[in-house]
Each structure stands twice: as C-alpha cells, then as structure tokens.
C-alpha cells in the first residue's frame, strides 16, 4: 500500500508539471499561428503558463468541490442516511483511516458512486440515490470499500487532478480549433511571409488535436489499472468478494442513465456512467470490462473455500 501511495503522490505532481508544459507549448504554438510572430508566441506562452500553474493549484485544492458540484452531490449527515454512514464508518476503521470521508448523495436513480479529494483527511464519497435504493447492505459495503480504497491509496488526488487538468487541455484546444474554423484571429493570406504563417497554423492545429488525445489515453490506461487494484483492496477490507460482485452486476444491469455523468468526471465513478463496458475494453474506455471485474471477484470468493459471505438470494447472477 505504501508503494501505491508513493506512486500516486509522484504521479500527481508529475501530472501537474506535464500539464503546465503541454499548455505552455500549446500556448506558444497558438501564439505563432494567431499572430505570425515569435513575440506573439512567447506572449501566449507566458499567458498560458501562468494560467496553467494557477489552474493546477485550483485543481489541487478545489478540484474535489468542482467534481461534487457538477455532479449535483449534496452533503448529508448521519441522521439523514444512518445505514450509509454506518457502512462508511466501518470501512474507515477497516482501512485504518483517521477520520471518515465526507458523505454526499446524488439525487439520481442510476446506481453509481465515486470518491474524490486530495488526501484521506480531505476526502469525500458520493453515492447516488439509486445505489442506496437498489443495493443490499453487503453490496453497499463493497462499493464503499472500493471507494475507500481509492481514498486510502491517494487515487482520489490523481483522478481528481486528471479530470480538471486534462479537461482544461481539451477545452483550450477546442476553443482554438473553433476559433480557426470561424476564421477568427491569425494572419491573413495577404500578409507578409504567409508561408511561415501557414506553417505555424499547421503546427498549432496538429498540437491542438494531439495534445488532448494523448492526455486522454494516459487517463484511460491509468484509470483501468487503479479500478482493479481498488477492487482487490475492497475485498481485503470487507472479506466479502460477493458483495462487490453483486453491486457491479446490479449497476451494469440497471437501465437508468446517470444524468450528472459527463466526460470530465466519468473516470471517477466505480462504473463508467457513459459506457458500461462488459466484455472488452477499448483504447478510450476508462474502466476494465465489468465482466472481467466480476469474474475476478468470483474467483476470489471461490478461493475462500466454502465461506458463506452472503445469502444465496443475494449472490450475483452472472450470465
């Protein structure tokens, strides 16, 4: 676990450095295309650099509040949801955390959940109303344990930073591409040295397209690995693989669409609310296939021998 925490801390700082570098390089390329001068490129580089550093600090200290806000999550007390709070407190003790995360509920019938924050002392777990209504206690415990694993391993910091920072790269690139599409800014063909202007424009366009795609691919690859690790840690906390397996099966089978789901926060959820991949993950999938995750959990359950960790009627049905 300590190795995973150290890796996440290093990856979080590295991500911020990389994002600042990408945005400043993107700013320089856009400045060249926009003004056709090296001075304009340097000016945009400085502007984008300052904005990138400022946004990185915002993402680090307030990214969790942004994720909760766009998801429509509402903080709840123990008296409002005693069953949920009891499970969170149990998993806090099992995970060896000093204090339980803040608990939020998203008023949405689709079952799902996510965790966010910058460290265990500043963390939150959000579950949907559908998750509370449709899962039994063992299944709810499995989901909370999965999210608690993300909190304990500092996955939440890295995942939250990815959502905010990668989203910024995509936004800047998209704004530039739209501006060029409508003919705003940049040198006109009648200006001097139009060949250089065209070259700068091509470089900026290529960079604007490739930068967000590269950042997204990194996000997806890392998210899949972390989800599997969190599943394994959840089993260690609950000693009940079938609880989480049953929860994943119900989430996968539920036809409701999460209204608050969007591309910036989809990787945070226990199951991608935009694409419930069952069999095979593609390059742009943020999560491993649900079928693979359930099979691994059922394998863990069989490895426990004849231990009866859940009732027969609560055992997950797998096609």
N, C-alpha and C positions, 0 to 999 in steps of 0.2 A: 504493500500500500504506500509506504514512504517513497518508493521509487516512482510510483504513479503520480503522487503529489508533486514531487520534484520535477518530473517531466512536464506536468501541466503548468507549473509556475514558469518554467523556462519557455515553454511553447507560447504562453500568454504574452510574455514580454517580447519574444521574437516576433509574434504576430503583429504587435503594435509597431515594431521597428519596420517590418516588411511593408505594412500598410502605409506608413509615412513615406517610405521610399517609393512605393508604387504611385502614390498620389502626387508626390513632388515630381517624379518623372513624367507622369501623365500631364501635370500642370505645365511643365516645360514644353512638351510636345504640342499641347493645345495652344500655348502662347505663341509658339513658332507658326503654327497654322493660322492662328487668329490674326496675328499682326504682321507676319512675314519677316520679323526681325529677331536677331538674337537677344536684344534687350527686352523685347516683349516676352520671349521665352523665359528669361531669367526673372522677369517681374512676376509672371504667372507661377514660376517655380516657388518663389518666396511666399506668394499668397497661398498657394495650395499647401506648402509646408506648414505654415502657421495654422491653417485650418485643420490639417491632418493631426497635428500634435494636440490642438485644442479638442478636437473630436475624440481622440484616443483617451484623453483624460475624462471627458464626459462619459464615454463608453465604460471606462473602468469604474467610475464612482456612481454613475446613474443608469447604466445600461439595464440593470435588473428592473428598475422602475419603469423604464421605457417599454420593456418586454411585457411587464404586467399591465401597463396602461393600454397598449394596443390590443391586448388580449381581453380587455374588459374584466379583469380579475378584481374581486373585492375581498379585502382582508376580513377574516371572520374570527370570532372569539371562541373560547372553549364551550361556552354555554350555547352558542348557535349550532355547533356541529360537534357534540361530545364524542361520537364514535370516531370521526376523523381525527380529532385532536388526540384521543387516547392511542390510536394507532401511530400517529406521528411521535408522540412521547415514548412509546415502546421502542420504535425504531431509532430514536435519538439515543436511548440508553444502549441498545444493542450495537449501534455504530460507534459508541464511545465519544459522542459529541457533547460539548459542554452545555449547550442550550438548544432547544428545538428551533427549527426554522420558523419564520412567519408563515401563516397558513392562509391561503386565498382560495376562493371558489369562483369559477367562471360559470355564469348562468347560461349554460348551453346543454342541450340534451345528448350531444355526442360524447361518449365516454373517452376521456383522454386526460393527460396530466403532464406537467413539466416542472423542473426546478431551475432556479436562476439565482444570481448573486455573485459577489466577488470572492467570498470565502465563507467557511461554516458559520462565522459569527455574524455575517451579513448575508443571509440566505433566505430564500422563500420557496415554498412548494405550492403550486396551484393545481387544483383538480377541478374538473367540470362537474356540473350538477348531474349529468348523465352518468358519470363514473360512480358517484355516490348512490344513485338510484338503482343501478344495474349490476353492481358487483357485491358479492357477499364479503364478509369480514376477511377471510383468508386471501381473497383476491385483492381487496383493497390494501391489505398489508403488503402483499407482493409488489404492488405498484408503488406504494410509499417507500418501501425498502429500495426499490430500483432508483427512485429519485434521491433517496438519502445517500445512496452510493455515489451519485453524481456530486452531491454536496461534500461528502467526506473526501472524495478524491480530487476536489478542486476542478472537476469537469465543468462545473457551472461557470467559473470565471472565463475559461477558454471559449465555451459555447456562446456565452453572452457577448463576449468581445467579437466573435466571428459574426454574429447576427447584426451587430451595429456597424462594425468596420467594413465588412465585405459588402454590406448593403450600401454604405457610403460610396465605395468604389463604383459599384454598379450604377448608382444614382448619378454621379458625376459624369461617367462615360455616356449614360443615356441622355443626359441634358446636352452634352456636346454633340452627340450624333443627331439629336432632334434639331439643334440649332443649325447645324450644317445642312440638314435636309431642307430646312426652310430658307436657306441662303443667308443666315444672319452672321455677321462678323467675317473676318478673314479678308485676304487680299483678293481683289478682282483680277480677272484675266488681263485687263488692260494696264495694270500696274507694272512697274519695272520688275525685272527679274522674276517673271511669272513662273518660270520653270522651277526655281527654288521654292516658290510658294506652293506649287502643286506637290513637290516632294515632301514639304513639311506637312501638308494636308494629308497625304497618304500615310505618313508615319503616324500622325495623330489619330487617324481613323483606325489603323491597324491596332495601335496601342489601346484605344478606347474599346475595341471589340475584344481583344485578347485578355486584357487585364482582369475584368470581372469574371470571365470564363475560367481563367487559371485559379483565381481565388475561390470560386465555387467548387472546382474539382477538389482542391485541398480540403475544403469544408466537408464535402460529402465523404471523402475517404476517411477522414479522422472521425467523423460522427459515427460511422458504421462500427468502427473498432471499439469506440467508447460505449456504445449501446450493449455490445456483447459482454464487455467487462462489467458493466453495471448489472446486467442480468445475473452474472456469476456472483457478484458481491451481494446482491439481493438474496440469493439462496443461502449464502453464509449467514446473513442476518436473521432470516426467518426460519431456516432449516425446513423449508417447505417449497420445493420447486413447483408443485402443482398449483399453488396459489397464484403465482405469477403467470404460469402457463395458461390457467383458466382465464385470467384477466386479459392476456393478449388475445386469446381466442374470441372472447366477447367483444373486445374493441375492434378486432378485424371483421367480425361478422355483423357489427352494427351498421345499419344503412344510413344513419344520420351523418350529415356533413357539418363539421365544426365551422361555424360562421366566423369565428375570430381567427381562424387559421390563415396564415399568409406566408410568403416565401422567406421573409426575414426571420420568422420565429418557428417555422415548421421543424427545423432540426432539433429544437429544444424538447419537443414532445416525446413521450415514450413510444408512440407510433405516429409516423408522419401523417398529419391530418389531411394532406393534399394528395397523397398517393400511398395507399396501403399495399405495399409490395408483399406478395405471398410466397412466391416461388423463387424468383431470381432477381437480384438487384442489378440495376443498370448503372452506368457511369454517373448519372445525375441523381441517384437515389441517396437520401440522407441516412437511411436505416437499412440494416440487414433484412432479408426476407422474413416475414413473420413466421412462416412455416419452419424455417431453419431455427429460429429462436425457440419455438415451441418444442421442436424435436430435441434440441439440446437440453431443455429443461426436463422433458420427459425422460431423457437418458439419465439425468441426474437423479430423478425420482426412482428409476429402476435400480440405480446404483446404491440407493439407500436400503435395498432389500425389501422386506415386507412391511416397512414402517408405514403406518396408516396416518398420513399427514392431512388428509381431508376426507370428507364423506364421498361415497360413490356418486351421489347425485350432483356433487359439486365438481367432480373431476372434469377436466376439459375434454370436449369432444373434438377429435382431430380427424379430418377427412383422410 
